[in-house]
């Protein structure tokens, strides 16, 4: 009922109950165990006071109660009070029985037999006893049951809630963070919802405990005079303890949730950052690819200005992606400053974004610088060309008949001197300085064009010099008259036609100048029309094309003759002299017995080009220009001799660096009266094969959509294939570290540099190099039997320009490889895999066109192997 003894011992009352002996022992033990568990540990440790009310019962009931209590009471006993039966006989029996059976009860505490409740009041205060025992303690059993049930339910709620929080916390701690934005958002939403539900459960539990506490304290709230019994006070303490436990649990959970929620939010920030990084990186890569595609430096002022406009458009197009990249890098830095957990993942991406932005900006400026140089170059070339055209027109407009008189000759001289005074404004600078100034943009085509214009300048200057000499003679009143001679358009600009005869009394110098002026005038007729000979547009264009065609063929043959003469002079003036016993003492020891290394197969090239073979065939094209293309197609196999020569060139150059300054070579050069040393002439074969390409291109420009165009295109393709083969072979001989013989790998089909990633699977361990931030730089060589992976290295050779070498890294047999033509996310990538994708190589080309070319070649090899197997 909640009463306490004088020392605070809890009181348990066994009221009179007729069916007490019928209660099963198990039920009795459960009830007594439950009752002894209610007081606090401090109160229970004092010991319990038991009051057994058997005033209306018999001694047998007293005995049964004492026996059951003695055998099953689970707590510490302090005193046992027995209100003995009130009837005389039963009281007497009880007195006798207690004396006889006291030892049988096995109780270590006193058993006090009381005759009435007034005796009980001597031991226990009335306020600690209920009314049934003459006390004043208020006790309602139904209320007691209600409070106890509510407290236990609340305790179970607290326990269940704590377990739910613990389980949820464990799940959170064991949750793996997703790798994409959507899954991270879904996980964050799910965890937040679960957290909200648990918080609602906590609030409900706290509300339940507060309501229970109010109910227990209700008597005191209702009446200021009321006091709570010790049991009720302990109930209050129990509920308060449970509420405090609930509060501590909630605080611990909130602290954990704060950390977990922060991590989830940071994970979501990271996934957004990574997603944005991938998008921005893809845009920047496309931007850099587009920028890399701007490799053209232009071949005219109009073309360069167009390229500058395109570069400006690309720069403007790149502003938004660059700003996004900079903003994303700044956002990444802010995440790092906010103590983000993935610093090691964010910082490299920020560095990469800023690097690409800097690369684009620097490359853009570099492009502007190059195009600016190119514009300046072509403006100079145009000015020089225009000066030449104006000079040629001036010379052509000076009628020969009018120059026969002294007055006419003097007038013509004044015109020429006045025109020559403008030479400094319009001519190119010193050729050597010119090449040094524009070296960074001198492609073979531009260089050839510049050389043509420089040659044109020299020719025009020579024409003016000769015209001045002739005119000065005429102005000096020569007695022998000069007769005008009609120009012969078929004549070479540098060689008089063998059919032309010189009439008596004609000044040969004047004749040469007139012929040359007439020739150049015909070339420029499309640009500077003669006022004396108007013609229709169609006829003018036909004449222009015919003149250019003739000019190109004449230039090809003239240069071919010079080339053959130069080859002959090298062989006779150097190579043969190495066998001259009189000069043997001048040959350095490092050069002896190495003639074949120094000159390679130059004699073989000379034999092919001499007047009996290739030169003769080219000369036959003067009257029949349409045979030119067939000439190259017919000699397609013979022209392969240049590949062997170029393969030997590095060895030749290395030998020349060792002994090029020897007296032997100086003596040979002196005898030949060569202005250039031998090494310059040894470059002639390399330059010659390029010259064919340029001249064939020029012819194609003149003959588009006309008869013979297809053959010219095929001839140009043949020469380009030879140049490619030569180029590939030059790369091939620079391979180092390959233990086998590359000549056994079949024909070299392709070679080039690529970005390469690997994704290898070996057994159960999968090693992914694909996660590397930067790809490997590899130079690939595709043979019919093998694919070689090499690393390009550049080394300085004895202070000379850098030479490339290719260090062998890996090889794949073409008989065991497969190819995946498209890789998701990048149209410039393709895969080559080995042994059922045990080894996978992801290869990125510099352009889609290059990728498609390689895929086409690889597919041809694999198809050929398949057909061979069948």
C-alpha positions in Angstrom: 0.0 0.0 0.0 3.1 2.3 0.2 3.5 2.4 4.0 7.0 2.4 5.6 8.4 1.4 9.0 10.1 3.8 11.3 13.4 3.1 9.6 11.9 3.3 6.1 11.4 -0.4 5.6 8.7 -1.2 3.0 5.5 -2.8 4.4 3.8 -5.7 2.7 0.4 -6.6 4.0 -1.3 -10.0 3.6 -4.9 -9.2 4.2 -7.4 -11.9 5.2 -8.3 -14.0 2.3 -10.2 -17.3 2.6 -8.7 -18.8 -0.6 -5.1 -17.9 0.2 -4.1 -21.6 0.6 -5.6 -22.3 -2.8 -3.2 -19.9 -4.7 -0.6 -21.9 -6.6 3.0 -21.6 -5.4 4.1 -20.2 -8.8 1.5 -17.4 -8.7 2.3 -16.6 -5.1 6.1 -16.4 -6.0 5.4 -14.2 -9.0 3.2 -11.8 -6.9 5.7 -11.6 -4.0 8.7 -11.2 -6.4 6.9 -8.4 -8.2 6.0 -6.6 -4.9 9.5 -6.7 -3.6 10.8 -5.3 -6.9 8.7 -2.1 -6.6 10.6 -0.2 -3.8 13.9 1.3 -4.6 17.1 -0.7 -4.0 17.9 1.5 -1.1 14.5 0.8 0.6 14.6 -2.9 -0.3 18.1 -3.2 1.3 16.7 -2.2 4.7 14.4 -5.2 4.7 10.7 -5.7 4.3 8.1 -5.7 7.1 5.3 -8.2 6.6 1.9 -7.8 8.3 -0.2 -11.0 8.1 -3.8 -10.2 9.1 -5.5 -13.5 10.3 -7.8 -12.1 13.0 -10.8 -13.8 11.5 -9.1 -17.0 10.5 -7.6 -20.1 12.1 -4.2 -21.1 13.3 -3.9 -23.3 10.2 -4.2 -20.2 8.0 -1.5 -18.5 10.0 0.8 -21.5 9.8 0.2 -21.9 6.1 1.0 -18.2 5.5 4.2 -18.3 7.5 5.3 -21.6 5.9 4.7 -20.2 2.4 6.5 -16.9 3.2 9.4 -18.7 4.8 9.8 -20.9 1.8 9.3 -18.4 -1.1 9.9 -14.8 0.0 12.5 -13.4 -2.4 13.6 -10.3 -0.5 15.3 -9.4 2.8 13.0 -9.7 5.8 13.2 -7.4 8.8 10.1 -8.2 10.9 7.0 -10.3 10.6 3.8 -9.2 12.4 1.0 -11.6 12.7 -2.5 -10.4 13.8 -3.5 -13.6 15.5 -7.1 -15.1 15.3 -9.4 -13.1 17.6 -11.4 -16.2 18.7 -10.2 -17.5 22.1 -9.6 -21.1 21.0 -7.8 -20.2 17.8 -5.7 -17.6 19.6 -4.7 -20.1 22.2 -3.8 -22.6 19.5 -1.9 -20.0 17.7 0.2 -19.1 20.8 1.0 -22.8 21.3 1.7 -23.4 17.6 4.0 -20.5 17.2 6.1 -21.8 20.1 6.1 -25.3 18.7 6.7 -24.5 15.0 8.8 -21.4 15.2 11.9 -23.3 14.2 10.1 -25.0 11.4 9.4 -21.7 9.7 13.1 -21.3 9.2 12.9 -17.5 9.5 15.9 -15.6 10.7 13.8 -12.6 11.7 11.4 -12.1 14.6 7.8 -13.2 14.3 5.7 -11.0 16.5 2.3 -12.2 17.4 -0.2 -9.3 17.9 -3.6 -9.5 19.6 -5.0 -6.3 18.0 -4.2 -3.4 15.7 -3.6 -1.2 18.6 -0.6 -3.4 19.4 0.5 -3.0 15.8 0.3 0.8 16.3 3.0 0.5 18.9 5.4 -0.7 16.2 4.2 1.2 13.1 2.8 4.7 12.8 -0.9 4.9 11.9 -0.2 7.2 9.0 1.8 4.3 7.4 -1.2 1.9 7.8 -4.4 1.6 5.8 -7.8 2.0 7.3 -8.2 -1.8 7.5 -5.3 -1.8 10.0 -6.6 1.3 11.9 -4.4 3.7 10.0 -4.9 6.8 8.0 -3.0 5.9 4.8 -5.1 6.5 1.7 -4.9 3.6 -0.7 -6.9 2.7 -3.8 -6.0 -0.6 -5.3 -7.4 0.2 -8.8 -5.4 3.4 -8.9 -2.3 1.6 -7.7 -2.8 -1.0 -10.5 -3.3 1.8 -13.1 -0.2 3.7 -12.0 2.0 0.6 -12.0 0.8 -0.6 -15.4 1.3 2.9 -16.9 4.9 3.1 -15.4 5.8 -0.3 -16.8 4.3 0.5 -20.2 6.3 3.8 -20.2 9.5 1.9 -19.3 8.9 -0.5 -22.2 8.3 2.4 -24.5 11.5 4.0 -23.4 13.4 0.8 -23.9 11.8 0.1 -27.3 12.5 3.7 -28.5 16.1 3.4 -27.4 16.5 0.2 -29.3 14.9 1.7 -32.4 17.3 4.6 -32.2 20.2 2.3 -31.7 19.2 0.1 -34.7 18.7 3.2 -36.9 22.1 4.5 -35.8 23.7 1.2 -36.6 22.1 1.2 -40.0 23.2 4.7 -40.7 26.8 3.9 -39.7 26.9 0.9 -42.0 25.3 2.6 -45.0 27.6 2.9 -48.0 27.5 6.3 -49.7 26.1 6.2 -53.2 28.1 7.2 -56.3 25.5 9.3 -58.1 23.3 12.3 -57.4 19.9 10.6 -57.7 20.8 7.7 -55.3 22.3 10.1 -52.8 19.2 12.3 -52.9 17.0 9.3 -52.4 19.1 8.1 -49.5 19.2 11.5 -47.8 15.4 11.8 -48.2 14.8 8.2 -46.8 17.1 8.8 -43.8 15.5 12.2 -43.1 12.0 10.7 -43.2 13.0 7.9 -40.9 14.7 10.4 -38.6 11.5 12.5 -38.5 9.4 9.4 -37.6 11.7 8.5 -34.8 11.6 12.1 -33.5 7.8 11.8 -33.5 8.1 8.6 -31.5 10.4 10.3 -29.1 8.0 13.2 -28.7 5.1 10.8 -28.1 7.1 8.9 -25.5 8.1 12.2 -23.7 4.5 13.3 -23.8 3.4 9.9 -22.3 5.9 10.2 -19.5 4.9 13.8 -18.7 1.2 12.8 -18.6 2.0 9.8 -16.3 4.0 12.1 -14.0 1.0 14.5 -13.8 -1.3 11.7 -13.0 0.9 10.5 -10.1 1.3 14.0 -8.7 -2.5 14.7 -9.1 -3.4 14.3 -5.4 -0.8 16.9 -4.4 -1.9 19.2 -7.2 -5.5 18.9 -6.2 -4.9 19.5 -2.4 -2.0 21.4 -0.9 -2.4 19.3 2.3 -2.0 16.0 0.5 1.3 14.2 0.6 2.5 11.5 -1.7 3.3 8.1 -0.1 6.8 6.8 -0.3 5.8 4.4 -3.1 4.2 7.3 -5.0 7.4 9.3 -4.5 9.4 6.4 -5.8 7.0 6.2 -8.8 7.7 9.9 -9.5 11.4 9.2 -9.3 11.1 6.3 -11.6 9.2 8.2 -14.2 11.6 11.2 -13.9 14.5 8.8 -14.3 13.0 7.3 -17.4 12.3 10.8 -18.8 16.0 11.7 -18.1 17.1 8.5 -19.8 14.9 9.3 -22.8 16.3 12.9 -22.9 19.9 11.6 -22.9 19.1 9.0 -25.6 17.6 11.8 -27.7 20.6 14.1 -27.2 23.0 11.3 -28.2 20.9 10.4 -31.2 20.6 14.0 -32.3 24.4 14.4 -32.0 25.0 11.3 -34.1 22.3 12.4 -36.6 23.8 15.8 -37.0 27.1 14.2 -38.0 25.5 11.7 -40.3 23.2 14.3 -41.9 26.2 16.5 -42.5 28.0 13.7 -44.2 25.1 12.9 -46.4 24.7 16.5 -47.4 28.5 16.7 -48.1 28.1 13.5 -50.1 25.3 15.1 -52.1 27.5 18.2 -52.6 30.3 16.0 -53.8 28.1 14.1 -56.2 26.8 17.3 -57.6 30.4 18.6 -57.9 31.5 15.4 -59.6 28.5 15.5 -62.0 29.1 19.2 -62.8 32.9 18.4 -63.2 32.2 15.7 -65.7 29.9 17.9 -67.7 32.3 20.9 -67.6 35.3 18.6 -68.3 33.5 17.1 -71.4 32.7 20.6 -72.7 36.3 21.8 -72.0 37.7 18.7 -73.7 35.5 19.4 -76.8 36.7 23.0 -76.6 40.3 21.9 -76.5 39.7 19.4 -79.3 38.2 22.2 -81.4 41.1 24.4 -80.6 43.6 21.6 -81.4 41.8 21.4 -84.8 42.9 25.0 -85.5 46.3 23.8 -86.8 46.0 25.6 -90.1 48.2 28.8 -90.3 46.6 29.8 -93.6 48.0 30.1 -97.1 46.7 33.6 -97.9 45.7 36.9 -96.2 42.0 36.1 -96.7 42.4 32.6 -95.3 44.4 33.9 -92.2 41.8 36.6 -91.6 39.1 33.9 -91.8 41.0 31.8 -89.3 41.4 34.7 -87.0 37.6 35.3 -87.1 37.0 31.5 -86.4 39.5 31.7 -83.5 37.7 34.7 -82.1 34.4 32.8 -82.3 35.9 29.8 -80.6 37.3 32.1 -77.9 33.8 33.7 -77.4 32.2 30.3 -77.4 34.6 29.1 -74.7 33.9 32.0 -72.3 30.9 30.4 -70.8 32.5 27.0 -70.2 35.6 28.7 -68.9 33.5 30.8 -66.5 31.6 27.6 -65.4 34.9 25.8 -64.8 36.4 28.7 -62.8 33.1 28.9 -60.7 33.1 25.2 -60.2 36.8 25.2 -59.1 35.9 28.1 -56.7 33.0 26.0 -55.4 35.4 23.1 -54.8 37.8 25.3 -52.9 34.9 26.5 -50.7 33.9 22.8 -50.0 37.5 22.2 -49.0 37.5 25.2 -46.7 34.3 24.0 -45.1 36.1 20.8 -44.0 34.6 18.5 -46.6 35.5 14.9 -46.0 36.4 14.2 -49.7 39.2 16.8 -49.9 41.5 14.3 -51.7 38.9 13.9 -54.4 37.9 17.5 -54.8 41.3 19.2 -54.9 42.8 17.4 -58.0 39.6 18.2 -59.9 39.9 21.9 -59.0 43.6 21.8 -60.1 42.6 20.1 -63.4 39.9 22.6 -64.2 42.2 25.5 -63.6 44.9 23.8 -65.7 42.6 23.3 -68.6 41.4 26.9 -68.4 45.0 28.1 -68.4 45.9 25.8 -71.2 43.0 27.0 -73.3 43.9 30.7 -72.6 47.6 30.1 -73.3 46.9 28.1 -76.4 44.4 30.7 -77.6 47.1 33.4 -77.2 49.6 31.2 -78.9 47.2 30.7 -81.8 46.7 34.5 -82.1 50.5 35.0 -82.1 51.0 32.4 -84.8 48.1 33.7 -86.9 49.4 37.2 -86.4 52.8 36.1 -87.7 51.1 34.3 -90.6 49.1 37.4 -91.5 52.2 39.5 -91.4 54.0 36.9 -93.5 51.3 36.7 -96.2 50.9 40.4 -96.3 54.6 40.7 -97.0 54.3 37.9 -99.6 51.4 39.6 -101.2 53.1 43.0 -101.3 56.2 41.3 -102.9 54.0 39.4 -105.4 52.1 42.6 -106.2 55.4 44.5 -106.7 56.6 41.7 -109.0 53.3 41.8 -111.0 53.5 45.6 -111.2 57.1 45.3 -112.3 56.3 42.7 -114.9 53.4 44.8 -116.2 55.7 47.8 -116.4 58.3 45.9 -118.4 55.6 44.4 -120.6 54.0 47.8 -121.2 57.3 49.3 -122.5 56.9 48.6 -126.2 60.2 47.5 -127.7 59.7 49.7 -130.8 59.3 52.9 -128.7 62.6 52.1 -126.8 64.7 52.2 -130.0 65.1 56.0 -129.8 67.3 57.7 -127.3 64.3 59.7 -125.9 62.2 56.5 -125.6 65.0 54.6 -123.9 65.6 57.5 -121.4 61.9 57.7 -120.7 61.8 53.9 -120.0 64.9 54.2 -117.8 63.2 56.9 -115.7 60.1 54.8 -115.3 62.2 51.8 -114.2 64.3 53.8 -111.7 61.2 55.4 -110.3 59.6 52.0 -109.9 62.8 50.4 -108.4 62.7 53.2 -105.8 59.6 51.5 -104.2 61.4 48.2 -103.9 62.3 48.6 -100.2 58.7 49.2 -99.3 57.3 46.1 -101.0 60.0 43.5 -101.2 60.7 40.8 -98.6 63.5 41.2 -96.2 66.8 39.3 -96.4 65.7 35.6 -97.1 67.8 34.2 -94.1 66.3 36.8 -91.7 62.8 36.1 -93.3 63.1 32.4 -92.6 64.3 33.0 -89.0 61.5 35.5 -88.4 58.7 33.2 -89.6 60.2 29.8 -88.8 57.4 28.9 -86.4 54.8 29.0 -89.2 56.8 27.9 -92.2 54.9 24.8 -93.4 56.3 23.1 -96.5 53.6 24.7 -98.6 54.2 28.2 -97.3 57.9 27.7 -97.5 57.6 26.6 -101.1 55.4 29.6 -101.9 57.8 31.9 -100.2 60.7 30.4 -102.2 58.7 30.9 -105.4 58.1 34.5 -104.6 61.7 35.0 -103.6 62.8 33.4 -106.8 60.3 35.6 -108.6 61.8 38.7 -106.9 65.2 37.6 -108.1 64.0 37.0 -111.6 62.1 40.3 -111.8 65.2 42.1 -110.4 67.3 40.3 -112.9 64.9 41.4 -115.7 65.1 45.0 -114.6 68.9 44.9 -114.4 69.1 43.4 -117.9 66.5 45.9 -119.2 68.4 48.8 -117.7 71.6 47.6 -119.3 69.9 47.3 -122.7 68.1 50.6 -122.3 71.4 52.4 -121.3 73.0 51.1 -124.4 70.1 52.3 -126.5 70.1 55.7 -124.8 73.8 56.0 -125.7 72.7 56.3 -129.4 74.0 53.0 -130.7 74.6 53.1 -134.5 73.1 49.7 -135.0 69.3 49.7 -134.9 67.5 47.2 -132.7 64.8 45.2 -134.4 61.8 44.1 -132.4 61.4 40.4 -132.1 58.0 38.7 -131.5 57.9 36.8 -128.1 57.7 33.0 -128.2 55.3 31.8 -125.4 56.6 28.3 -125.6 60.1 29.4 -124.5 61.3 28.6 -121.0 61.8 31.5 -118.7 65.3 30.5 -118.1 66.3 28.8 -121.3 65.9 30.3 -124.9 64.0 28.0 -127.3 66.4 26.0 -129.5 64.2 26.9 -132.5 64.6 30.6 -132.0 67.3 32.2 -134.3 68.9 35.5 -133.5 68.5 38.0 -136.5 71.5 40.1 -137.4 71.9 43.2 -135.5 69.7 42.2 -132.6 70.9 42.8 -129.0 70.7 39.3 -127.4 70.3 40.8 -123.9 67.3 42.8 -125.0 65.8 39.8 -126.7 66.2 37.7 -123.5 64.4 40.3 -121.4 61.6 40.7 -123.9 61.0 36.9 -124.0 61.1 36.7 -120.2 58.7 39.7 -119.8 56.4 38.2 -122.4 56.4 34.9 -120.5 55.5 36.4 -117.1 53.0 38.7 -118.7 51.2 35.6 -120.0 51.1 34.1 -116.5 49.6 37.3 -115.1 47.1 37.9 -117.8 44.3 36.8 -115.5 45.2 39.5 -113.0 46.5 42.3 -115.2 44.7 42.4 -118.6 46.5 44.0 -121.5 44.6 47.0 -122.8 45.7 46.2 -126.3 44.4 42.7 -126.4 41.0 42.5 -124.7 39.5 39.0 -124.5 36.4 37.3 -123.1 36.4 36.0 -119.5 36.2 32.4 -120.6 39.1 32.7 -123.0 41.1 34.6 -120.4 40.5 31.9 -117.8 41.5 29.1 -120.3 44.6 31.0 -121.2 45.4 31.5 -117.6 45.0 27.8 -116.7 47.0 26.7 -119.8 49.8 29.2 -118.9 49.9 28.0 -115.3 49.9 24.4 -116.4 52.8 25.0 -118.7 54.6 26.9 -116.0 54.3 24.1 -113.5 55.4 21.4 -116.0 58.3 23.6 -117.1 59.2 24.2 -113.5 59.1 20.5 -112.7 61.3 19.7 -115.7 63.8 22.5 -115.0 64.1 21.6 -111.4 64.4 17.9 -112.3 67.3 18.7 -114.6 69.0 20.7 -111.8 68.3 17.9 -109.4 69.9 15.3 -111.6 72.9 17.6 -112.2 73.3 18.0 -108.4 73.0 14.3 -107.8 75.7 13.7 -110.4 78.0 16.3 -108.9 77.6 14.8 -105.4 78.4 11.3 -106.7 81.3 12.4 -108.9 82.6 15.2 -106.7 82.4 13.5 -103.3 81.5 9.8 -103.3 83.9 8.9 -106.1 86.7 11.0 -104.6 86.6 8.9 -101.5 88.2 6.2 -103.6 90.8 8.5 -105.0 94.2 7.4 -103.6 95.6 10.9 -103.8 93.0 12.1 -101.3 93.1 9.1 -99.0 95.3 10.9 -96.5 92.6 13.7 -96.1 89.8 11.2 -95.2 89.3 11.0 -91.4 89.6 7.6 -89.8 85.9 7.7 -88.7 84.8 8.0 -92.3 86.9 5.2 -93.9 84.9 2.3 -95.4 81.7 4.1 -94.5 80.8 5.6 -97.9 77.5 3.6 -98.0 76.5 5.0 -94.6 77.2 8.6 -95.6 75.5 8.5 -99.1 73.1 5.6 -98.6 71.5 4.6 -101.9 72.1 7.9 -103.5 73.7 6.3 -106.6 70.5 4.2 -107.1 68.4 7.4 -106.9 70.6 9.1 -109.4 70.4 6.1 -111.9 66.6 6.3 -111.6 66.4 10.1 -112.2 69.0 10.5 -114.9 68.2 11.5 -118.4 67.6 7.9 -119.6 64.7 7.1 -117.2 62.5 9.5 -115.2 63.8 12.8 -116.5 63.3 11.6 -120.1 59.7 10.5 -119.3 59.0 13.9 -117.7 60.4 15.8 -120.7 58.0 13.9 -122.9 55.2 15.6 -120.9 56.0 19.1 -122.3 54.0 18.5 -125.4 51.5 16.1 -123.7 50.8 17.4 -120.1 48.1 14.8 -119.6 50.9 12.1 -119.5 52.4 13.6 -116.3 50.1 11.8 -113.9 50.7 8.5 -115.7 54.4 9.0 -115.4 54.2 9.0 -111.5 51.7 6.1 -111.5 54.0 4.1 -113.7 57.0 4.7 -111.4 55.1 4.1 -108.2 57.3 1.1 -107.2 60.5 2.7 -108.3 59.9 5.8 -106.1 60.0 3.5 -103.0 63.8 3.9 -103.2 63.4 7.1 -101.2 62.2 5.1 -98.2 65.5 3.3 -98.0 67.4 6.6 -98.3 65.4 8.3 -95.5 65.8 5.3 -93.2 69.6 5.6 -93.6 69.5 9.4 -93.1 69.9 9.5 -89.3 73.0 7.3 -89.6 74.3 9.6 -92.3 73.7 12.7 -90.3 75.4 11.2 -87.2 78.5 10.4 -89.3 78.5 13.8 -90.9 78.4 15.5 -87.4 81.6 13.5 -86.6 83.6 14.4 -89.7 81.8 17.1 -91.6 84.4 19.7 -90.9 87.3 17.6 -92.3 89.7 19.0 -95.0 88.6 16.3 -97.4 85.1 17.7 -97.7 86.4 21.3 -97.9 88.7 20.3 -100.8 85.8 18.6 -102.6 83.5 21.6 -102.1 86.2 23.9 -103.4 86.7 21.9 -106.6 83.0 21.8 -107.3 82.7 25.5 -106.6 79.6 24.7 -104.4 78.3 27.5 -102.2 76.7 25.0 -99.8 78.4 22.1 -98.0 77.7 18.4 -98.7 75.1 18.0 -95.9 72.8 20.6 -97.6 73.0 18.5 -100.9 72.3 15.3 -99.0 68.9 16.8 -98.1 68.0 17.2 -101.7 66.3 13.8 -102.1 64.1 14.4 -99.0 63.2 17.8 -100.5 62.6 16.4 -103.9 59.8 14.0 -103.0 58.1 16.9 -101.2 58.5 19.0 -104.3 56.6 16.5 -106.4 53.7 16.7 -103.9 53.5 20.5 -104.1 53.7 20.6 -107.9 51.0 17.9 -108.3 48.8 19.9 -105.9 49.3 23.0 -107.9 48.3 21.1 -111.1 45.2 19.8 -109.4 44.2 23.4 -108.5 44.5 24.3 -112.2 42.6 21.3 -113.6 39.7 20.8 -111.2 36.6 19.1 -112.9 38.5 18.7 -116.1 39.8 15.6 -118.1 42.7 14.0 -116.3 41.8 15.2 -112.8 41.2 11.7 -111.6 44.7 10.5 -112.7 46.3 13.6 -111.1 44.5 12.9 -107.9 45.7 9.2 -108.0 49.3 10.4 -108.8 49.1 12.8 -105.8 47.8 10.0 -103.6 50.7 7.8 -104.7 53.3 10.5 -103.8 51.5 11.1 -100.5 51.6 7.4 -99.8 55.4 7.3 -100.5 55.9 10.3 -98.1 53.8 8.6 -95.5 55.7 5.4 -95.9 59.0 7.3 -95.7 57.7 9.1 -92.6 56.5 5.8 -91.0 59.8 4.2 -91.7 61.7 7.1 -90.1 59.7 6.5 -86.9 60.1 2.8 -87.1 63.9 2.9 -87.1 63.7 4.9 -83.9 62.1 2.1 -81.9 64.3 0.9 -79.0 64.0 -1.9 -76.5 62.1 -4.3 -78.7 63.9 -7.7 -78.4 62.5 -9.1 -81.7 63.1 -8.1 -85.3 60.6 -5.5 -86.5 61.1 -6.7 -90.0 59.3 -10.0 -89.1 56.2 -8.1 -88.0 54.9 -7.6 -91.5 54.2 -4.3 -93.2 54.0 -1.1 -91.1 50.5 0.1 -91.8 50.0 3.0 -89.4 51.9 4.9 -86.6 50.9 7.8 -84.3 50.6 9.1 -80.8 47.5 8.5 -78.6 46.2 8.8 -75.1 45.9 5.3 -73.6 44.2 3.9 -70.5 44.2 0.3 -69.4 41.6 -1.9 -67.8 43.1 -5.3 -67.0 41.3 -8.2 -65.3 43.6 -11.0 -64.0 42.0 -13.8 -62.0 39.8 -12.5 -59.1 41.9 -9.4 -58.7 40.8 -6.6 -61.0 43.3 -3.8 -61.5 41.8 -0.6 -62.9 44.3 1.8 -64.4 41.3 3.5 -65.9 40.9 5.4 -62.6 44.2 7.2 -63.3 43.5 10.9 -63.5 45.8 11.3 -66.5 46.2 8.8 -69.4 49.5 7.3 -70.6 51.0 8.9 -73.7 51.8 6.1 -76.1 53.1 6.0 -79.7 51.4 3.0 -81.5 52.9 1.1 -84.5 50.4 -1.1 -86.4 51.9 -4.0 -88.3 50.0 -6.8 -90.1 51.1 -9.2 -87.3 51.6 -7.1 -84.2 50.6 -3.8 -82.5 53.4 -2.2 -80.6 53.0 0.3 -77.7 56.0 2.6 -77.2 56.8 5.7 -75.2 58.1 8.7 -77.2 61.3 10.3 -75.9 63.1 13.3 -77.3 66.8 13.7 -76.7 69.4 16.4 -77.7 72.1 15.0 -79.9 75.4 16.7 -79.5 73.9 20.1 -79.2 71.8 19.6 -82.3 68.0 19.6 -82.6 66.0 17.1 -80.7 65.6 13.6 -82.2 62.7 11.3 -81.2 63.1 7.8 -80.1 60.4 5.3 -79.1 60.9 3.1 -76.1 59.1 -0.3 -76.4 56.5 -0.9 -73.7 54.1 -3.6 -74.8 52.9 -5.6 -77.8 49.7 -7.4 -78.9 49.5 -10.1 -81.5 46.9 -9.1 -84.1 45.8 -12.7 -84.3 44.4 -12.6 -80.7 43.0 -9.1 -80.4 39.5 -7.7 -80.7 38.2 -4.2 -81.3 35.3 -2.1 -79.9 34.8 0.8 -82.2 32.8 3.1 -79.9 33.4 4.0 -76.2 30.5 5.7 -74.4 31.1 9.3 -73.6 33.8 10.1 -76.2 33.6 9.7 -79.9 37.4 9.8 -80.3 37.9 6.7 -78.2 38.0 3.0 -79.2 39.0 -0.2 -77.4 41.5 -2.9 -78.3 41.2 -6.0 -76.1 43.2 -9.1 -75.7 42.4 -12.7 -74.7 38.7 -12.2 -74.2 39.0 -8.8 -72.6 41.6 -10.0 -70.0 43.5 -6.9 -71.1 41.6 -3.9 -72.4 43.3 -0.8 -73.9 41.1 2.4 -74.2 42.7 4.5 -76.9 41.9 8.2 -77.6 42.8 9.7 -80.9 43.3 13.4 -81.5 40.3 13.5 -83.9 37.4 11.4 -85.0 38.9 11.2 -88.5 42.1 9.8 -87.2 40.2 7.3 -85.0 38.2 6.1 -88.0 41.3 5.7 -90.1 42.9 3.5 -87.5 39.7 1.4 -87.0 39.5 0.9 -90.8 43.1 -0.4 -90.9 42.7 -2.6 -87.9 39.5 -4.0 -89.3 41.3 -4.8 -92.6 43.9 -6.7 -90.7 41.4 -8.7 -88.7 39.3 -9.4 -91.8 42.3 -10.6 -93.7 43.2 -12.9 -90.9 39.7 -14.3 -90.8 39.7 -15.0 -94.5 43.1 -16.6 -94.2 41.7 -18.9 -91.4 38.7 -19.9 -93.6 
